[in-house]
Amino acid sequence: MPGTSALPTCHEVLAAVLQVREGRLCVLAWQRAIAPDEGRWALPGGRLGDEEDVEESVRRQLAEKVDLRDVAHVEQLGVFSAPHRVPGARVVATAFLGLVPSDADPAVPGDTAWHLVDALPPTAFDHAEIVTDALDRLRAKLSYTNIGFALAPAEFTVSALREIYAGALGHPVSATNLQRVLTRRGQLEPTGAVCPPGPAGGRPAALFRFTRRSLRVTDAFAVLRPPGEGGRAVVP
């Protein structure tokens, strides 16, 4: 019959797991050891199990295949279903965005590594496209939701949070503006504690935390913009 295929269709799940590491946004990938695309870097994931939904499957794949259990937030990105996205039998992929706090340092397998999102090595199949979609999703949601909770430690200084936002957004961010905006939206609260002073001494910095560690929309029309003239980041 027209439009039918002799090969069965498989369903896989993939995760673009992002983390700000040393002030730079990175994605987790593993290097393929077999064809097709041998030697290229692929997003973690695998075939959908018969008795699991897609989110259950992606969390299981991350735990079993790359020993990644410190995922603070997982959300579905979309379905990638181009007929020839991988060679051979058709494979439809449900892709997810995963976020890991900046203070986590999961022990990943030897064939797995963190890569800068703006300097990806050669990637397998359509995985670079999935990373781009994950990056776009994260940067958009940093503007209008509290998703920063999933990138930040449980407690942090405003300066440290600014570095996390700057790394994720890819442009400088004003610490003063960031604190003002997130506080006004009810996202931040002081812990009452301070950070130990550094080697140079000085006044200890106050520690803050997110008021919620689950996703919610805080300002549906907000946009975190790159620095304007004069080099200052503009945060509405």
C-alpha positions in Angstrom: 0.0 0.0 0.0 1.2 3.5 -0.7 2.9 5.2 2.3 3.5 2.0 4.2 7.0 0.7 5.2 8.4 -2.8 5.3 10.4 -1.8 8.3 8.9 -1.5 11.8 8.9 1.9 13.6 10.7 2.0 16.9 10.3 4.7 19.7 13.2 6.0 21.7 13.6 8.7 24.3 16.6 11.1 24.4 17.7 13.7 27.0 19.5 16.9 26.5 20.9 17.3 30.0 22.2 20.8 30.7 24.4 22.1 33.6 26.3 25.3 34.2 29.8 24.2 34.9 32.5 26.8 35.9 30.2 29.5 34.5 29.6 27.8 31.1 26.5 25.9 30.0 27.3 22.3 29.1 25.4 19.3 27.8 26.0 15.6 28.6 26.8 13.2 25.7 28.4 9.8 25.2 30.7 8.7 22.4 29.3 6.0 20.1 31.6 3.0 19.7 29.7 1.3 16.9 28.2 2.2 13.5 26.2 4.2 12.5 27.9 7.4 13.4 30.7 5.6 15.2 32.9 8.1 17.1 30.3 10.8 17.2 28.7 12.1 20.4 25.1 11.2 21.2 22.6 12.2 23.8 21.8 9.6 26.5 18.6 7.6 26.0 17.3 4.4 24.5 14.3 2.5 23.5 10.9 3.1 25.2 10.0 0.1 27.4 6.7 -1.7 26.9 5.4 -0.9 30.4 6.6 2.7 30.9 5.7 6.2 29.8 8.2 8.4 28.1 9.3 10.4 31.2 9.7 7.2 33.3 11.8 5.8 30.4 14.1 8.8 30.1 14.7 8.9 33.9 15.5 5.2 33.9 17.8 5.6 30.9 19.7 8.4 32.6 20.1 6.4 35.8 21.1 3.1 34.1 23.2 4.2 31.2 25.1 7.3 32.5 24.5 7.0 36.2 22.8 10.4 36.3 20.4 10.7 39.2 20.8 14.3 40.2 18.3 15.7 37.7 16.4 18.5 39.3 14.0 19.1 36.4 12.8 17.1 33.4 10.4 18.2 30.8 9.4 17.1 27.3 10.9 19.0 24.4 9.1 17.5 21.5 8.9 14.6 19.1 11.5 14.1 16.3 10.0 12.0 13.6 11.8 12.7 10.3 11.6 9.4 8.4 15.3 9.1 7.8 16.6 10.7 11.0 18.6 7.5 11.7 19.7 4.8 9.1 17.7 1.6 8.8 14.4 1.0 10.6 12.5 4.2 11.3 13.0 5.5 14.9 10.8 8.2 16.4 12.4 10.1 19.3 10.7 11.9 22.2 13.3 14.3 23.4 13.5 15.8 26.9 15.3 18.7 28.6 17.0 17.8 31.8 18.7 20.2 34.3 21.3 19.5 36.9 22.3 21.9 39.7 25.6 23.6 39.3 27.0 22.2 42.5 26.3 18.6 41.5 29.3 16.6 40.1 27.8 13.2 39.0 30.3 10.4 38.3 29.6 9.6 34.6 31.0 6.6 32.7 34.3 6.9 30.8 32.7 7.2 27.4 30.5 10.1 28.6 31.5 13.8 29.1 30.1 17.3 29.5 30.5 19.5 26.4 30.1 23.3 26.0 26.8 23.9 24.1 28.5 26.6 22.0 31.4 24.3 21.0 29.8 20.9 20.4 31.9 18.1 19.0 30.6 16.1 15.9 27.2 14.8 17.0 25.2 11.8 16.0 22.1 11.9 13.8 19.9 14.9 14.7 21.1 15.3 18.3 22.6 18.8 17.7 19.1 20.0 16.7 17.8 18.6 19.9 20.5 20.4 21.9 19.5 23.6 20.1 15.9 23.2 21.0 16.8 22.4 24.7 18.9 25.6 24.8 16.2 27.7 23.3 13.6 26.2 25.8 15.8 26.9 28.8 16.7 30.4 27.9 13.1 31.3 27.2 11.9 29.8 30.5 14.6 31.6 32.5 12.7 34.8 31.5 9.2 33.9 32.6 9.4 31.0 35.1 11.4 30.1 38.2 13.4 27.3 36.3 16.6 28.8 37.7 16.0 26.6 40.8 17.0 23.6 38.7 20.4 25.1 37.8 21.2 26.5 41.2 22.4 24.9 44.5 19.9 24.7 47.4 21.6 27.9 48.8 23.6 30.5 47.0 24.8 34.1 47.0 23.3 36.6 44.5 26.7 36.8 42.9 26.8 33.1 42.4 23.3 33.1 41.0 24.2 35.8 38.6 27.1 33.6 37.3 24.6 30.7 36.7 22.1 32.9 34.9 24.9 34.5 32.8 26.3 31.1 31.9 22.9 29.7 30.9 21.8 32.8 29.0 25.1 33.3 27.3 25.4 37.0 28.1 26.2 39.2 31.2 23.5 39.7 33.8 23.3 42.5 36.4 23.3 40.9 39.9 21.3 43.9 41.3 18.7 43.7 38.6 18.5 39.9 38.9 17.9 40.0 42.6 15.4 42.8 42.3 13.4 41.0 39.6 13.4 37.5 41.2 12.5 39.0 44.6 9.7 41.0 43.2 8.3 37.8 41.6 8.5 36.0 44.9 11.2 33.6 43.7 14.0 34.4 46.2 14.1 34.5 49.9 17.0 35.0 52.3 18.1 32.0 54.4 19.2 34.1 57.3 22.8 32.7 56.9 25.9 34.2 55.3 28.6 32.8 53.1 32.0 32.4 54.9 34.3 35.3 53.9 36.9 34.6 51.2 40.7 34.9 51.5 40.5 38.6 51.0 38.1 39.0 53.9 35.3 41.6 53.6 31.7 41.6 54.5 30.2 38.1 54.3 27.6 37.7 51.5 24.0 36.8 52.4 22.7 33.4 51.3 19.4 33.0 49.4 17.3 30.1 48.1 14.4 29.7 45.7 11.0 29.8 47.4 9.9 26.8 45.3 11.9 24.0 43.8 9.2 23.0 41.2 8.4 24.8 38.0 5.9 27.6 37.8 5.3 30.6 35.6 6.1 33.8 37.4 5.8 36.4 34.6 4.4 35.2 31.3 5.6 38.3 29.3 9.1 38.8 30.8 12.2 38.7 28.7 15.8 38.5 29.9 17.7 40.5 27.3 21.4 40.8 26.5 23.3 43.9 27.6 22.4 47.1 25.8 24.6 50.1 25.1 27.0 50.7 27.9 27.4 47.0 28.6 24.8 46.6 31.2 22.5 43.6 31.2 18.8 44.6 30.9 16.5 42.6 33.1 12.8 43.8 33.1 
